[in-house]
Amino acid sequence: MSRTEVLLINPKSPTNVGGVMRAAGCYGVDKVYYTGNRYGYAQKFATDTKQRVEEIPLQAINDISELVKSDTKIIAVELIDGATPLPHFLHPDNAIYVLGPEDGSIRKNVLKYCDDVVYVPTNGCMNLAATVNVVLYDRLAKATNTNYSREFLLQNRDNNNKITFRK
């Protein structure tokens, strides 16, 4: 069984961390980590509207080295020279996706632990939560075990959505 985790490097905005937690729930992330103290100070203002933090652990760590495991690849997501375009990337079974702060880049002392670096080929950069959504969607879309059944769709749609489309 594959394992997916996300590491946020010193996230600035509780709004974006809330958005990341919602994405984590939508895409089956097992755990979210963060470094730095900015989020801790602003945590009470988070916008995790689905309360995913109650089902997905959100844990502070001091250093990425705490996450190094022999069976897990660490993948940085960053617009840097030498990165692989996300559409060309083959996701490993067990991955930790590392995303930098909204107002900075992932530093070399973090990149040295990464097995690969990918980027989303956009005009300019997206915000943190949007990037996490795109990367996790790409992982889901390329997976061979994704459930596309009607039952899955009906089980996971919003309670207010009772619409049916037939051609």
SELOTOR-798567 format. One record per atom (N, C-alpha, C, O, CB): residue number from 1; residue in three letters; x, y, z. Coordinates in steps of 0.001 Angstrom, whole numbers, plus 500000, padded with zeros to 6 digits. Each point is the difference from the previous one (the first is absolute). Glycine has a CB too. Example, Ala and Ser with C-alpha at 12.3 -4.5 7.8 and 13.67 -1.06 7.14 Angstrom:
! residues 2
  num  residuo       x       y       z
    1      ALA  513190  494310  507800
    1      ALA  499110  501190  500000
    1      ALA  500900  501200  500000
    1      ALA  501036  499981  500665
    1      ALA  497072  498846  500581
    2      SER  501542  502223  498034
    2      SER  500820  501190  500060
    2      SER  499230  501090  500730
    2      SER  500509  501108  500169
    2      SER  500675  498264  497686
! end
This chain:
! residues 167
  num  residuo       x       y       z
    1      MET  500848  498811  500000
    1      MET  499152  501189  500000
    1      MET  500886  501243  500000
    1      MET  500948  500097  500780
    1      MET  497205  498664  500448
    2      SER  501536  502170  497906
    2      SER  500829  501201  499904
    2      SER  499678  500988  501114
    2      SER  498935  499960  500616
    2      SER  501195  499721  496910
    3      ARG  500826  501200  502707
    3      ARG  499882  500994  501067
    3      ARG  500351  501367  499420
    3      ARG  501002  500146  499300
    3      ARG  499576  498133  502497
    4      THR  498593  502719  498496
    4      THR  500215  501356  499514
    4      THR  499994  500959  501180
    4      THR  499074  500003  500812
    4      THR  499854  499437  496969
    5      GLU  502116  501370  502301
    5      GLU  500097  501011  501047
    5      GLU  500425  501320  499368
    5      GLU  500524  500033  498887
    5      GLU  500054  498212  502857
    6      VAL  499187  502831  498981
    6      VAL  500351  501343  499533
    6      VAL  500769  500695  501107
    6      VAL  499640  499914  501174
    6      VAL  498320  500213  497315
    7      LEU  503100  500562  501126
    7      LEU  500766  500832  500931
    7      LEU  499967  501433  499506
    7      LEU  500395  500284  498869
    7      LEU  501109  497778  501765
    8      LEU  498024  502839  500212
    8      LEU  499955  501428  499697
    8      LEU  501155  500671  500746
    8      LEU  500106  499897  501222
    8      LEU  497350  500065  498436
    9      ILE  503403  500722  499594
    9      ILE  501135  500678  500607
    9      ILE  499576  501396  500430
    9      ILE  499722  500857  499160
    9      ILE  501900  497812  499431
   10      ASN  498329  501558  502710
   10      ASN  499662  501289  500611
   10      ASN  498836  500709  499300
   10      ASN  500161  501115  499505
   10      ASN  502218  499077  501186
   11      PRO  496450  499163  499268
   11      PRO  498872  500631  499308
   11      PRO  499607  501316  500665
   11      PRO  500005  500135  501224
   11      PRO  499185  497599  498078
   12      LYS  500474  503214  499856
   12      LYS  499717  501361  500457
   12      LYS  498530  500191  500374
   12      LYS  499684  500674  500981
   12      LYS  502175  500134  497567
   13      SER  497257  498600  500672
   13      SER  498584  500330  500099
   13      SER  499166  498848  500563
   13      SER  500037  498891  499467
   13      SER  500269  502655  498610
   14      PRO  498947  498709  502992
   14      PRO  499095  498963  500508
   14      PRO  498898  499667  498997
   14      PRO  499477  498886  499990
   14      PRO  501002  501894  502334
   15      THR  499176  500180  496842
   15      THR  499004  499751  498960
   15      THR  500497  498927  499049
   15      THR  499262  499077  499659
   15      THR  499918  503288  500521
   16      ASN  502072  497753  499391
   16      ASN  500549  499003  499094
   16      ASN  500197  498652  500683
   16      ASN  499807  498967  499359
   16      ASN  501310  502866  499391
   17      VAL  499258  498140  502521
   17      VAL  500137  498718  500704
   17      VAL  498630  499331  500102
   17      VAL  499895  498784  499840
   17      VAL  502095  502089  501480
   18      GLY  496974  499896  498941
   18      GLY  498646  499449  499997
   18      GLY  499643  499419  498644
   18      GLY  499394  498931  499916
   18      GLY  499952  502719  501830
   19      GLY  501028  499056  497186
   19      GLY  499771  499496  498639
   19      GLY  500796  498738  499725
   19      GLY  499512  499094  499323
   19      GLY  500052  503231  499926
   20      VAL  501655  497605  501268
   20      VAL  500825  498798  499855
   20      VAL  499344  498832  500723
   20      VAL  499972  498888  499475
   20      VAL  502111  502520  500349
   21      MET  497394  498828  501366
   21      MET  499347  498924  500756
   21      MET  498754  499502  499265
   21      MET  499721  498801  499997
   21      MET  501147  502183  502155
   22      ARG  498399  499912  497238
   22      ARG  498829  499568  499224
   22      ARG  500441  499152  498820
   22      ARG  499403  498958  499728
   22      ARG  499338  503108  500958
   23      ALA  502304  498370  498608
   23      ALA  500538  499214  498883
   23      ALA  500497  498643  500488
   23      ALA  499789  498984  499338
   23      ALA  500857  503135  499474
   24      ALA  500011  497865  502340
   24      ALA  500520  498754  500564
   24      ALA  498863  499000  500212
   24      ALA  500160  498810  499730
   24      ALA  501711  502461  501392
   25      GLY  497000  499205  499354
   25      GLY  498850  499130  500187
   25      GLY  499416  499517  498689
   25      GLY  499619  498836  499877
   25      GLY  499909  502355  502222
   26      CYS  500400  499695  496920
   26      CYS  499432  499627  498700
   26      CYS  500847  498943  499289
   26      CYS  499462  499126  499321
   26      CYS  499557  503167  500502
   27      TYR  502288  497786  500331
   27      TYR  500903  499134  499242
   27      TYR  500640  498894  500834
   27      TYR  500937  499349  499538
   27      TYR  499499  502585  499005
   28      GLY  499083  497844  502663
   28      GLY  500455  498862  500782
   28      GLY  501397  500106  500577
   28      GLY  500693  498991  500129
   28      GLY  497844  499714  498470
   29      VAL  501892  502502  501752
   29      VAL  501309  500178  500628
   29      VAL  499952  499414  501410
   29      VAL  499014  500163  500719
   29      VAL  501443  501934  497908
   30      ASP  500615  497223  501752
   30      ASP  500056  499351  501300
   30      ASP  500392  500941  501129
   30      ASP  499541  499841  501131
   30      ASP  501026  498080  497689
   31      LYS  500288  503067  500876
   31      LYS  500475  500893  501051
   31      LYS  500559  501272  499364
   31      LYS  500548  499969  498898
   31      LYS  499971  498060  502618
   32      VAL  499334  503089  499195
   32      VAL  500575  501278  499574
   32      VAL  500911  500488  501119
   32      VAL  499622  499997  501171
   32      VAL  498346  500578  497378
   33      TYR  503226  499840  501076
   33      TYR  500978  500555  500941
   33      TYR  500239  501464  499643
   33      TYR  499742  500427  498874
   33      TYR  501363  497297  501454
   34      TYR  499381  503021  500628
   34      TYR  500443  501354  499699
   34      TYR  501193  500344  500878
   34      TYR  500156  499480  501105
   34      TYR  497506  501193  498223
   35      THR  503174  500220  500151
   35      THR  501136  500511  500763
   35      THR  499768  501480  500281
   35      THR  499087  500617  499451
   35      THR  502491  497682  499500
   36      GLY  499253  502250  501902
   36      GLY  499915  501429  500304
   36      GLY  498929  500294  501021
   36      GLY  499274  499107  500438
   36      GLY  501529  501392  497283
   37      ASN  499106  500771  502656
   37      ASN  499049  500372  501047
   37      ASN  498889  500931  499532
   37      ASN  499109  500328  500784
   37      ASN  502734  499386  500807
   38      ARG  498188  500722  497144
   38      ARG  498971  500947  499552
   38      ARG  498604  499390  500051
   38      ARG  499060  500654  500451
   38      ARG  502637  500429  498079
   39      TYR  498154  497689  501020
   39      TYR  498681  499384  500014
   39      TYR  499508  499782  501429
   39      TYR  498823  500214  500289
   39      TYR  501697  498678  497527
   40      GLY  500360  500690  503064
   40      GLY  499621  499772  501393
   40      GLY  499385  501231  500640
   40      GLY  499050  499892  500776
   40      GLY  502766  498441  499382
   41      TYR  498728  502854  499516
   41      TYR  499465  501247  500562
   41      TYR  498617  500328  499443
   41      TYR  499169  500582  500698
   41      TYR  503169  500247  499577
   42      ALA  497417  498801  498475
   42      ALA  498763  500398  499331
   42      ALA  498996  498858  499865
   42      ALA  498954  500175  499375
   42      ALA  502366  501517  499397
   43      GLN  498974  497159  501794
   43      GLN  499232  498777  499821
   43      GLN  498504  500157  500267
   43      GLN  499184  499396  499304
   43      GLN  502857  499392  501321
   44      LYS  497597  502001  500353
   44      LYS  498581  500131  500355
   44      LYS  499175  500667  498905
   44      LYS  498770  499980  500048
   44      LYS  501916  500142  502328
   45      PHE  499993  500472  496630
   45      PHE  499292  500665  498909
   45      PHE  499893  499124  498753
   45      PHE  499571  500485  498953
   45      PHE  501230  501689  501945
   46      ALA  499576  496556  499186
   46      ALA  500022  499105  498835
   46      ALA  498609  499831  499397
   46      ALA  498987  500138  500685
   46      ALA  502969  498662  500310
   47      THR  498018  500900  497719
   47      THR  498735  499865  499278
   47      THR  499816  498580  499478
   47      THR  499699  499806  498822
   47      THR  500424  502613  500540
   48      ASP  500048  496623  501476
   48      ASP  499790  498604  499653
   48      ASP  498506  499729  500135
   48      ASP  499547  499457  501007
   48      ASP  502800  499849  499771
   49      THR  496891  501079  498192
   49      THR  498541  499984  500103
   49      THR  499411  498607  500142
   49      THR  498866  499860  500459
   49      THR  501130  502193  498201
   50      LYS  500733  496928  500963
   50      LYS  499522  498622  500145
   50      LYS  500549  499352  501277
   50      LYS  499778  498813  500237
   50      LYS  500075  501002  497257
   51      GLN  500858  500958  503320
   51      GLN  500580  499514  501264
   51      GLN  500842  498737  499791
   51      GLN  499917  499049  500778
   51      GLN  498126  501931  500450
   52      ARG  502764  499027  497715
   52      ARG  500855  498855  499689
   52      ARG  501059  499783  501068
   52      ARG  500499  498887  500166
   52      ARG  499106  501521  497414
   53      VAL  500738  500643  503140
   53      VAL  501014  499873  501049
   53      VAL  499555  499014  501084
   53      VAL  500826  499501  500763
   53      VAL  499914  502860  498778
   54      GLU  497971  497364  500525
   54      GLU  499494  499020  500967
   54      GLU  500248  498560  499544
   54      GLU  499988  499082  500819
   54      GLU  498270  502574  499867
   55      GLU  501967  498144  498018
   55      GLU  500223  498646  499492
   55      GLU  501380  499792  499393
   55      GLU  500438  498859  499850
   55      GLU  497146  501023  499734
   56      ILE  503104  501186  500068
   56      ILE  501349  499906  499438
   56      ILE  500951  500715  500959
   56      ILE  499812  501183  500285
   56      ILE  499307  498728  497305
   57      PRO  501888  499395  502906
   57      PRO  500933  500651  500916
   57      PRO  500718  501185  499345
   57      PRO  500478  499899  498870
   57      PRO  499826  497905  502287
   58      LEU  499767  503309  499560
   58      LEU  500761  501184  499608
   58      LEU  501030  500197  501096
   58      LEU  499656  500368  501124
   58      LEU  498389  500722  497586
   59      GLN  503218  498667  500966
   59      GLN  501041  499937  501025
   59      GLN  501153  500951  499700
   59      GLN  500489  500063  498872
   59      GLN  498883  497565  501554
   60      ALA  501049  503099  500580
   60      ALA  501183  500848  499889
   60      ALA  501249  499134  500137
   60      ALA  500057  499099  500836
   60      ALA  498680  502891  500105
   61      ILE  502259  498297  498226
   61      ILE  501298  499346  500131
   61      ILE  501077  501079  499959
   61      ILE  499758  501115  499537
   61      ILE  499387  496738  499373
   62      ASN  502034  501807  501574
   62      ASN  501097  500966  500004
   62      ASN  500825  499967  498723
   62      ASN  500505  501030  499554
   62      ASN  499564  498751  502901
   63      ASP  500069  499020  496953
   63      ASP  500919  499865  498879
   63      ASP  499543  498864  499092
   63      ASP  499489  498989  500484
   63      ASP  502408  501900  500922
   64      ILE  498279  499264  497296
   64      ILE  499605  498986  499032
   64      ILE  500715  498673  500235
   64      ILE  499476  498948  499632
   64      ILE  500087  502869  498728
   65      SER  501598  498211  502234
   65      SER  500751  498766  500236
   65      SER  499203  499002  500852
   65      SER  500262  498798  499953
   65      SER  501869  502521  499878
   66      GLU  496907  499171  500938
   66      GLU  499144  499131  500819
   66      GLU  499109  499102  499150
   66      GLU  499482  498997  500492
   66      GLU  500546  502743  501287
   67      LEU  499788  498612  496943
   67      LEU  499070  499278  499134
   67      LEU  500681  499022  499052
   67      LEU  499316  499276  499276
   67      LEU  499201  502679  500877
   68      VAL  502794  498007  499832
   68      VAL  500722  499132  499072
   68      VAL  499747  498536  500354
   68      VAL  500256  499564  501122
   68      VAL  501515  502212  498550
   69      LYS  497713  497461  499330
   69      LYS  499730  498570  500157
   69      LYS  500503  499304  498740
   69      LYS  499951  500573  498912
   69      LYS  498007  499840  502590
   70      SER  502516  498375  498637
   70      SER  500561  499285  498852
   70      SER  498959  499656  498941
   70      SER  500347  499862  498827
   70      SER  501364  499220  502699
   71      ASP  497022  500777  498859
   71      ASP  498970  499597  499044
   71      ASP  499165  501173  499484
   71      ASP  498971  499792  499359
   71      ASP  500957  498016  501792
   72      THR  500506  503410  499123
   72      THR  499230  501188  499626
   72      THR  500874  500985  499231
   72      THR  501124  500296  500403
   72      THR  497411  499396  501617
   73      LYS  500937  500806  496876
   73      LYS  500702  501017  499208
   73      LYS  499517  501377  500437
   73      LYS  498809  500216  500224
   73      LYS  501438  498196  497802
   74      ILE  500690  502503  502090
   74      ILE  499680  501384  500363
   74      ILE  500061  500821  498722
   74      ILE  501033  500062  499333
   74      ILE  499896  499684  503045
   75      ILE  497950  500881  497292
   75      ILE  499856  500733  498749
   75      ILE  499738  501472  500296
   75      ILE  498966  500346  500571
   75      ILE  500158  497587  498274
   76      ALA  501799  502924  500771
   76      ALA  499790  501443  500152
   76      ALA  499134  500494  498842
   76      ALA  500108  499509  498876
   76      ALA  502126  500767  502327
   77      VAL  496917  500690  499085
   77      VAL  499179  500642  498975
   77      VAL  500420  501457  499971
   77      VAL  499697  500770  500912
   77      VAL  498329  497615  499406
   78      GLU  502680  501981  498616
   78      GLU  500610  501339  499982
   78      GLU  500340  500389  498569
   78      GLU  500404  499154  499201
   78      GLU  500530  500502  503120
   79      LEU  498905  501599  497360
   79      LEU  500381  500535  498689
   79      LEU  501501  500288  499998
   79      LEU  500419  501145  500171
   79      LEU  497265  499862  499491
   80      ILE  503123  497947  500143
   80      ILE  501449  500203  499963
   80      ILE  500593  499308  498781
   80      ILE  499452  499018  499499
   80      ILE  500617  501147  503012
   81      ASP  501037  500353  497028
   81      ASP  500708  499444  498862
   81      ASP  500395  498557  500295
   81      ASP  500552  499707  501061
   81      ASP  500295  502583  498305
   82      GLY  498870  496818  499703
   82      GLY  500320  498590  500174
   82      GLY  498829  499163  500479
   82      GLY  500104  498775  500061
   82      GLY  502191  501921  500416
   83      ALA  496594  499939  499864
   83      ALA  498818  499267  500472
   83      ALA  499308  499309  498818
   83      ALA  500108  500443  498857
   83      ALA  499593  501210  503052
   84      THR  499595  497266  498386
   84      THR  499237  499248  499013
   84      THR  498602  500600  499884
   84      THR  499361  500256  501021
   84      THR  501963  497640  499476
   85      PRO  498184  502335  498285
   85      PRO  498619  500480  499867
   85      PRO  499035  498934  500544
   85      PRO  500157  498817  499698
   85      PRO  500475  502586  498261
   86      LEU  498407  498994  502813
   86      LEU  499066  499068  500628
   86      LEU  499344  499044  498995
   86      LEU  499861  498819  500317
   86      LEU  499725  502912  501424
   87      PRO  500004  498717  497065
   87      PRO  499393  499046  499060
   87      PRO  500938  498857  499589
   87      PRO  499528  498956  499552
   87      PRO  499081  502923  499621
   88      HIS  502689  498298  500969
   88      HIS  500974  498971  499626
   88      HIS  500472  499169  501197
   88      HIS  500837  499112  499838
   88      HIS  499888  502366  498295
   89      PHE  498761  498792  503038
   89      PHE  500477  499374  501229
   89      PHE  499220  498733  500309
   89      PHE  498773  499978  499895
   89      PHE  501905  502264  500964
   90      LEU  500029  496708  499521
   90      LEU  499385  498760  500440
   90      LEU  500056  499972  501527
   90      LEU  501081  499931  500583
   90      LEU  499582  498846  497264
   91      HIS  498194  501277  502786
   91      HIS  499924  500065  501459
   91      HIS  500413  498666  500626
   91      HIS  499572  498942  499540
   91      HIS  498591  502771  500280
   92      PRO  502661  498332  501220
   92      PRO  500357  498757  500698
   92      PRO  498828  499523  500860
   92      PRO  499102  500776  500328
   92      PRO  503336  499909  499692
   93      ASP  497583  498029  500341
   93      ASP  498934  499465  500856
   93      ASP  499919  500734  501326
   93      ASP  498917  500407  500421
   93      ASP  501382  497374  498504
   94      ASN  500828  502389  501732
   94      ASN  500054  500684  501290
   94      ASN  500731  501318  499811
   94      ASN  501175  500023  499633
   94      ASN  498795  497778  501640
   95      ALA  499328  503294  498981
   95      ALA  500590  501311  499728
   95      ALA  499665  501009  501086
   95      ALA  498924  499981  500598
   95      ALA  500937  499530  496970
   96      ILE  501099  501363  502662
   96      ILE  499781  501207  500796
   96      ILE  500245  501167  499058
   96      ILE  501101  500155  499471
   96      ILE  499601  498739  502753
   97      TYR  498276  501928  497564
   97      TYR  500113  501171  499134
   97      TYR  500332  501203  500868
   97      TYR  499288  500305  500957
   97      TYR  499064  498731  497361
   98      VAL  502730  501640  501342
   98      VAL  500503  501130  500785
   98      VAL  499711  501281  499237
   98      VAL  500375  500143  498837
   98      VAL  501445  498435  502218
   99      LEU  497509  502351  499612
   99      LEU  499670  501276  499384
   99      LEU  500537  501136  500852
   99      LEU  499880  499992  501225
   99      LEU  498064  499011  497730
  100      GLY  502645  501966  500378
  100      GLY  500615  501123  500698
  100      GLY  498991  501039  500448
  100      GLY  498805  499878  499734
  100      GLY  503228  499729  498939
  101      PRO  498460  501414  502008
  101      PRO  499123  501070  500488
  101      PRO  499476  500849  498847
  101      PRO  500623  500089  498942
  101      PRO  500646  499948  503218
  102      GLU  497583  500582  498062
  102      GLU  499400  500836  498962
  102      GLU  500867  501198  499650
  102      GLU  499888  500548  498904
  102      GLU  497880  498728  501887
  103      ASP  503082  501128  500117
  103      ASP  500820  501197  499774
  103      ASP  501489  499660  499911
  103      ASP  500855  500796  500389
  103      ASP  497423  500561  500821
  104      GLY  502018  497449  498271
  104      GLY  501396  499605  499878
  104      GLY  500127  498711  499221
  104      GLY  499046  499542  499370
  104      GLY  501464  501594  502782
  105      SER  500667  498288  497895
  105      SER  500280  498755  499289
  105      SER  500518  498957  500976
  105      SER  500384  500310  501128
  105      SER  500115  500963  496760
  106      ILE  499503  497492  501650
  106      ILE  500572  498921  500791
  106      ILE  501521  500178  499992
  106      ILE  500606  500162  498942
  106      ILE  497454  498247  500504
  107      ARG  502532  501561  501711
  107      ARG  501440  500240  500119
  107      ARG  500813  498735  499706
  107      ARG  499483  498883  500051
  107      ARG  500035  502899  501645
  108      LYS  501756  498421  497999
  108      LYS  500901  498894  499659
  108      LYS  500122  498982  501128
  108      LYS  500153  498808  499735
  108      LYS  501100  502749  498789
  109      ASN  498684  498890  502734
  109      ASN  500114  499055  501116
  109      ASN  498796  499056  500081
  109      ASN  500082  498960  500654
  109      ASN  501268  502746  500583
  110      VAL  497541  498636  498112
  110      VAL  498839  499115  499887
  110      VAL  500109  499178  498711
  110      VAL  499737  498798  500002
  110      VAL  498825  502843  501308
  111      LEU  501825  499011  497597
  111      LEU  500094  499312  498709
  111      LEU  500980  498827  500031
  111      LEU  499835  499041  499246
  111      LEU  499603  503115  499644
  112      LYS  501570  497907  501965
  112      LYS  500980  498908  500047
  112      LYS  499371  498680  500450
  112      LYS  500581  498940  499767
  112      LYS  501194  502747  500720
  113      TYR  497058  498350  500150
  113      TYR  499290  498798  500420
  113      TYR  499018  499505  498931
  113      TYR  499423  498922  500140
  113      TYR  500817  501840  502228
  114      CYS  499573  500013  496582
  114      CYS  498988  499673  498992
  114      CYS  500556  499069  498929
  114      CYS  501137  500141  499550
  114      CYS  497774  502067  500872
  115      ASP  500253  496839  499189
  115      ASP  500354  499057  498947
  115      ASP  499722  500566  498618
  115      ASP  500607  499577  499017
  115      ASP  498917  498559  502550
  116      ASP  499556  502820  498357
  116      ASP  499650  500612  498726
  116      ASP  499353  501350  500278
  116      ASP  499557  500279  501114
  116      ASP  500139  497452  497779
  117      VAL  500259  503094  500074
  117      VAL  499310  501296  500067
  117      VAL  499090  500076  498783
  117      VAL  500426  499731  498877
  117      VAL  501506  501413  502379
  118      VAL  496812  499225  498974
  118      VAL  499045  500174  498903
  118      VAL  499461  501425  500036
  118      VAL  500055  500687  501020
  118      VAL  499317  496851  499039
  119      TYR  500106  502882  498792
  119      TYR  499336  501306  499966
  119      TYR  498744  499901  499158
  119      TYR  499901  499170  499097
  119      TYR  502300  502026  501187
  120      VAL  496851  499658  500025
  120      VAL  498775  500098  499224
  120      VAL  500247  501072  498941
  120      VAL  500280  501151  500334
  120      VAL  498219  498122  501637
  121      PRO  501400  500353  496751
  121      PRO  500324  500959  498937
  121      PRO  498897  501045  499801
  121      PRO  499149  499869  499120
  121      PRO  502197  498344  499768
  122      THR  498690  502811  501938
  122      THR  499029  501093  499923
  122      THR  500726  501294  499666
  122      THR  501224  500080  500101
  122      THR  497259  498769  501564
  123      ASN  500763  502147  497942
  123      ASN  500548  501346  499815
  123      ASN  500017  500659  501367
  123      ASN  498971  500480  500476
  123      ASN  500169  499707  497115
  124      GLY  502017  499838  503038
  124      GLY  500105  500512  501357
  124      GLY  499693  498886  500996
  124      GLY  499793  498848  499618
  124      GLY  499562  503461  499596
  125      CYS  500621  498047  502049
  125      CYS  499810  498978  501035
  125      CYS  498581  500053  500561
  125      CYS  499359  501051  500026
  125      CYS  503085  499081  500549
  126      MET  497091  498716  499867
  126      MET  498688  499893  500642
  126      MET  500176  500132  501509
  126      MET  501124  499958  500501
  126      MET  498003  498557  497629
  127      ASN  499775  501644  502590
  127      ASN  500126  500016  501452
  127      ASN  500181  498577  500513
  127      ASN  499860  499036  499248
  127      ASN  498723  503050  500893
  128      LEU  501722  497796  501122
  128      LEU  500330  498723  500613
  128      LEU  498880  498972  499851
  128      LEU  500240  498890  499526
  128      LEU  501196  502340  502082
  129      ALA  497369  499120  498785
  129      ALA  498886  499053  499953
  129      ALA  499692  499574  498566
  129      ALA  499720  498827  499752
  129      ALA  499342  502215  502325
  130      ALA  500986  499889  496985
  130      ALA  499748  499657  498600
  130      ALA  501049  499026  499484
  130      ALA  499670  499059  499278
  130      ALA  499262  503179  500369
  131      THR  502316  497976  500713
  131      THR  501079  499114  499556
  131      THR  499820  498604  500561
  131      THR  500168  499019  499276
  131      THR  501373  502934  500578
  132      VAL  498121  497938  501418
  132      VAL  499766  498692  500610
  132      VAL  498861  499281  499286
  132      VAL  500100  498805  499723
  132      VAL  500721  502061  502494
  133      ASN  498102  499850  497483
  133      ASN  498879  499396  499280
  133      ASN  500429  499455  498640
  133      ASN  499626  498885  499637
  133      ASN  498826  502680  501541
  134      VAL  502317  499194  498081
  134      VAL  500427  499577  498663
  134      VAL  500927  498786  500085
  134      VAL  499835  499047  499239
  134      VAL  499945  503326  499944
  135      VAL  501180  497649  501721
  135      VAL  500938  498880  500133
  135      VAL  499264  498731  500432
  135      VAL  500241  498926  499449
  135      VAL  501609  502687  501134
  136      LEU  497273  498505  500382
  136      LEU  499267  498821  500475
  136      LEU  499016  499494  498948
  136      LEU  499788  498793  499883
  136      LEU  500449  502040  502468
  137      TYR  499163  500072  496888
  137      TYR  499122  499567  498908
  137      TYR  500805  499243  498945
  137      TYR  499546  498976  499490
  137      TYR  498930  502997  500925
  138      ASP  502701  498522  499260
  138      ASP  500851  499340  499020
  138      ASP  500340  498583  500472
  138      ASP  499984  499054  499213
  138      ASP  500967  503182  500075
  139      ARG  499353  497633  501993
  139      ARG  500287  498675  500575
  139      ARG  498790  499078  499841
  139      ARG  500143  498851  499582
  139      ARG  501453  502196  502079
  140      LEU  497215  499458  498673
  140      LEU  498766  499232  499880
  140      LEU  499724  499618  498546
  140      LEU  499659  498851  499717
  140      LEU  499442  502329  502303
  141      ALA  501041  499765  497064
  141      ALA  499694  499765  498591
  141      ALA  500925  498957  499384
  141      ALA  499596  499268  499096
  141      ALA  499577  503074  500741
  142      LYS  502050  497587  500637
  142      LYS  500967  499040  499453
  142      LYS  499978  498652  500717
  142      LYS  500641  499053  499545
  142      LYS  500773  502877  499811
  143      ALA  497870  497972  501742
  143      ALA  499943  498747  500760
  143      ALA  499191  498952  499246
  143      ALA  499066  500333  499271
  143      ALA  501133  500953  502878
  144      THR  500159  497467  498029
  144      THR  499291  498921  499313
  144      THR  498823  499464  500808
  144      THR  499216  499204  499483
  144      THR  502918  500203  499401
  145      ASN  497727  501010  502360
  145      ASN  498938  499478  500853
  145      ASN  498943  501047  500366
  145      ASN  499295  499845  500998
  145      ASN  502361  498545  499893
  146      THR  498231  502669  498311
  146      THR  499021  501046  500289
  146      THR  498584  499484  499737
  146      THR  499743  499360  498980
  146      THR  501956  502417  500433
  147      ASN  497403  498503  501499
  147      ASN  498610  499561  499905
  147      ASN  499198  501033  499210
  147      ASN  499810  501126  500460
  147      ASN  500376  497629  501747
  148      TYR  499346  500862  496604
  148      TYR  499203  500890  499149
  148      TYR  498533  499573  499947
  148      TYR  499269  500414  499100
  148      TYR  502777  500047  499539
  149      SER  497526  498728  502301
  149      SER  498646  499457  499940
  149      SER  498938  501047  500329
  149      SER  500271  500997  500670
  149      SER  500663  496786  499952
  150      ARG  497856  501966  498891
  150      ARG  498866  500869  500300
  150      ARG  499722  500010  501500
  150      ARG  499668  501041  500567
  150      ARG  499359  498495  497157
  151      GLU  501111  499302  502919
  151      GLU  499765  499899  501439
  151      GLU  500957  500913  500778
  151      GLU  499600  500668  500953
  151      GLU  499604  496960  498734
  152      PHE  502046  502385  499895
  152      PHE  500989  500865  500653
  152      PHE  499618  501470  499832
  152      PHE  500064  500777  500953
  152      PHE  501732  497498  498637
  153      LEU  497805  502102  499192
  153      LEU  499578  501375  499734
  153      LEU  498823  500387  500888
  153      LEU  500011  501065  500618
  153      LEU  500791  498719  497014
  154      LEU  498184  499359  502435
  154      LEU  498811  500313  500796
  154      LEU  500316  500080  501492
  154      LEU  499419  500815  500717
  154      LEU  499185  498059  497549
  155      GLN  502296  500299  502189
  155      GLN  500375  499989  501419
  155      GLN  500770  501258  500399
  155      GLN  499929  500426  501153
  155      GLN  500141  497081  498758
  156      ASN  500654  503084  499161
  156      ASN  500900  501092  500337
  156      ASN  499546  501388  499560
  156      ASN  500687  500982  500283
  156      ASN  501075  497359  499568
  157      ARG  497124  501766  499480
  157      ARG  499537  501333  499604
  157      ARG  499384  500717  501194
  157      ARG  499657  499374  501003
  157      ARG  499935  499814  496648
  158      ASP  500275  502096  502236
  158      ASP  499432  500833  501050
  158      ASP  498546  499605  500255
  158      ASP  499280  499638  499069
  158      ASP  502271  502248  500297
  159      ASN  498025  498183  501880
  159      ASN  498627  499633  500365
  159      ASN  498948  500828  499272
  159      ASN  498882  499527  499795
  159      ASN  501980  499796  502420
  160      ASN  499473  501897  497393
  160      ASN  499049  500872  499320
  160      ASN  499893  499716  498510
  160      ASN  499166  500593  499315
  160      ASN  501330  501123  502383
  161      ASN  500337  497387  497794
  161      ASN  500038  499725  498567
  161      ASN  499216  498727  499694
  161      ASN  500472  498896  500269
  161      ASN  501772  502247  499542
  162      LYS  496598  499009  499644
  162      LYS  499147  498852  499630
  162      LYS  499774  499958  498494
  162      LYS  499071  499339  499536
  162      LYS  499795  500773  502705
  163      ILE  501959  500576  496998
  163      ILE  499822  500127  498557
  163      ILE  500518  498752  499289
  163      ILE  501007  499415  500396
  163      ILE  499196  503088  499790
  164      THR  499089  497103  498756
  164      THR  500409  498902  499133
  164      THR  500097  500531  498584
  164      THR  499156  500785  499567
  164      THR  499752  497484  501933
  165      PHE  502117  501306  497778
  165      PHE  500170  500413  498607
  165      PHE  499927  498763  499120
  165      PHE  500734  499034  500206
  165      PHE  500692  502959  500464
  166      ARG  497705  498045  498375
  166      ARG  499885  498924  499013
  166      ARG  499911  500642  498611
  166      ARG  499262  500966  499803
  166      ARG  499570  497476  501876
  167      LYS  501910  501023  497380
  167      LYS  499943  500499  498610
  167      LYS  498891  499308  499261
  167      LYS  499781  500273  498820
  167      LYS  502670  500204  501183
! end
